[in-house]
Amino acid sequence: QSDLAASGGGLVHTGGSARLSCAVPGFTLADYAVGWFRQAPGLEREGIAQITGGGSTNYPDSVKGRFTISRDNPKNTVYLQMNSLKPEDTAVYYCNAKPGNYWGKGTLVTVSS
């Protein structure tokens, strides 16, 4: 198994959309729960989406209805589609796989007002 790698961040206007990708080479996604987390300046890292090995998803209220997590098993990639972005969504976004608690480098998303 290799390190995870998140990508797709950048500058987005309020109300816009972005899609993040998390490459998870060497993992069998059906055996792992993969989650997206974010950390804004001065704040603690928070979980914002998770997809279990069985394909179940869950989200906190702060992003429910706006963010969607999905995965492509043959490509070993997990996605986070983010819509209706707000300035408070500005953060570094990370992906994580469990069991094993694997983390990847984050990708910065900046939402301009």
C-alpha positions, 0 to 999 in steps of 0.5 A, a space after each residue: 500500500 502506498 500513501 494516499 494523494 489528494 488533488 483537485 483543490 484550487 480557487 473557487 467562487 462562492 456558489 461554485 463547485 469543485 471535485 477532489 480526488 484521492 488516489 489510493 494505490 494498492 488498496 482494495 477499496 471494498 476493504 477500507 473506509 475512506 474519509 475526507 477531512 478538512 482543516 481550516 486555519 486555527 481550527 481542528 481537523 473535521 471529518 466531512 464525508 466517509 464511504 465504507 467498504 460496503 459503499 455506505 456514505 455519511 456526512 455531517 450536517 455542515 456539508 450534507 446535501 452539498 458534498 457527495 463522496 463516491 469511489 471508482 474501485 478499478 481506478 482506486 480513487 475516491 472523489 468528493 464532489 463539492 457544490 454550492 461552496 461557501 467561504 467557510 468551506 475554505 480549508 486544506 482537504 485530506 483523505 484517510 483510509 481505515 483500517 490502518 489510519 493512512 493519510 495523504 497530503 492535503 489539497 487546499 480549497 479556497 472559496 472566495 466571497 
